[in-house]
Amino acid sequence: MDETFIQRIKQNKVFLIGTLNVDAEIILQHVQEAELVTRRDYNNLQDIHQKEKRVIELLDKLMGKGNETCRQFIELLRKESVLENFPMLRNHAILDSPFHPMREVSQYKIAQIPRGVCVIINNVNFKNMSERRGSDEDQKYLTRVFRWLGFVVVEHRNKTAAEMKNLLEELGKTVDGDCFVCCVLSHGVQEGVCGSDDGVVSVDEIREPFNGITCKNLAGKPKLFFIQACRGRKHQDPVEVQADAPEDGASAMEVDGDDFDITIPSESDFLIARSTTDGHVSFRNQKEGSWFIQSLCRNLEELCPLGKDILEILVCVNNDVSHQGIQSKQMPVHEVAMRKKLILRPVNH
């Protein structure tokens, strides 16, 4: 079984030599561009002036590199750019099953203007917990970026737990568009995200109004949730930091909450990005805003015009935030139930 693709090339070697011999230079270039041979191998093969011998040496070199390289070579032969130069490859047995080329992942259709709704819930002042200074900078940046990306931004501030649930439930009944975004900036405890009255809203309660059954307008469409809140109390010695949890004291930065679980729903097309890993604090500068949200907005600004997928962008955010801080560190995470790529471009780009 390990020799499947090597054997396929051996069995069809005569056919391949006769077919690829038509333009040995072209197939050699394709192989080198796919990095199936080294630059040194490529130069040595180019030095062989007899075309047939060059193809023979190329095939022997590929088989000598093992089954995976042979699999990649057969995949290369299926590409349209190769088939245009070597039409005799079309429908030949060497390209038949069980080999199949990798299917390209499709994209969500993002065509409407406005794209959809971006709701931001920014809880700054609380009944018994510390003020979340710096969170207004996060709200301003999120508002600017998502308007630039073509969303209608709906902003809410200092909402109780009941008010948060009610406004999300009502929004779920009417929201429409190609995409939905929800940003929650608040303190957190083990059970979920805190309202301004210190009540708690679970993450299930935040996303439930937008599933495909409850919110039919968003069925099959991407739904993004960005949550800035701690997920525990673990942290190293603070670097002028303050925690967004009931017992934490004030300092120049904050950490946003306590441990809580977020479960990806059985429904598809959800992405939940969290500012920190399970059990750890999430930092927020009281003047400049949180590490996570500020990095998210910067990377959206930089990479959306380049056509980068949202998951690629979140990996950049992870890398960005992981390098911040000296004594204290933070690692964002995201959980994905997406079926397609999501590319958000500025409306005027």
Phi, psi and omega in degrees: 000325181295336186263014187310306187281328173297313180297324181296321178291318179301315183293334183248020186298317181299315178299315181296320179298313181295325183282312184284341179297340180302321177211079183298327181295319181295311182295326177296321177296317178299317181295320180292319178296327178279359178061037176275342174230158178282168177298322179294317177301317181299314180295319179296320179292324178296330181288348178276113188279331180281119188301314183298317179295324179298317180293319179300313180297322179297312180297319178296320179297316180295317179295327178291341180274354173107175187296319183295319178296321178294322177298315180295325179294317179294322175298320178299320181295339180277349183292143183299324180297330177278317181298330178297324180275334182230071185299339180293344177288334183301132176063014177279153185299333182296337181259006181285172173305155011277004180280135176224136177291155177293132180277134180288139180286131180282170181249149169294143178281114178239091187234334184292151169231117001291158181296324184163202183252139169242112179261133179240122175250113184243101177266116184249316184252138186229162181296310184234351182261167184292153175294138180268074181295140182097344182291334177297329177294322176297315181299315180299316182292315178301317180299314181296315184291315184285333170293320177298327178276001173097015180265151168277117183265126178246117186254137177228144185225137174053060180261137175291169179301317180295319180294322177299313179298315183295315184292326178289321177297318179293320179296322179299335181281337188239342186298147180211179179121182180275344185203153177230139180231135177229123179244124180240121182241112186194177166288160176222150173233182186302322185279343181160212184261140184273141168275173182294342178268010182075001173290167188239138173242123179287159178294327174301319180290334178286317185267339185304321180297352186244012178286169188295339179274312182289320184240086186293334180296336181255008179300127180078004181249151184291138180231116186250134178234124178244118187241116176259100180192150177292161176234019180166185184248002182289126173196158177279183178307131185291146172254082185049059183241159180222143186259138175274062177216156190307320187267355186280142182273175184271146172198192189287338175231169183228160172238130198266064164124200181232178187293130171210154184263141172242125180252134175290129183290161178292333177291152183271175171073027175251142170226126179241112180255128183244149186286343183205167181280166182304128175087001187240163181279164180231123190271145179219122176285131186293341180255325189255347181102181186281151177303314186292306184294319179297319178292320178303311182294318179299315182290325174298316179300319185281320192259335178300318178296340179272359178079026180282142177291149183301327180290323174298319181295319181292329174295321176296321177297315178304313181296317179303304185293325182296339180268354180278154178080156178244299178280329181245138182233163181210142179228107176292158177220158174220145177244135194235132169229052182259147180258344186220171173286146176239114179243119180250114180255150173303146186296332182259011183272000000 
